[in-house]
Amino acid sequence: MKTTERIKRINADLNAHYTSNKNCWWVSNCGMREMIELHKGDINNRLKAVQIAKYIFSKEKSVNIIHYSGGCMIYTRESVKGYSQKKRLA
């Protein structure tokens, strides 16, 4: 699918916020306006898909569903609400 300004903005924001990202995680368009696809390029990057999804939801109000293609997961605003770093480390 064609890269839009929204996708460029989200990818640039991920690289700016997560300095270790360096284009490891990126998003692309899906067939639905409210949904995007999340991709991971470097398997050694320690960021988790749910962390990235939660950050995208906090910044981009037009996204309501994130499909993580590498893990066959679907994230929604509701599904990431309870996630925190403490729960992940516990």
NORWOQUI-V926368 format. One record per pair of residues at least 12 apart in sequence whose C-alpha atoms are under 7 Angstrom apart, sorted by the first residue. I is the first residue (numbers start at 1). GAP is how many residues later the second one is. Records with the same first field share a line. If there is no record, write none. Layout:
I->GAP  GAP
This chain:
1->28
3->25  26
7->20  21
11->15  16
24->16  17  18
25->14  15  16
26->12  13  14
27->12
34->28  29  30  31
35->28  29  30  31
36->29  30  31
37->29  30  31  32
38->28  29  30  31
39->29  30  31
40->30
50->30
53->13  22
54->26
57->20
64->12  13
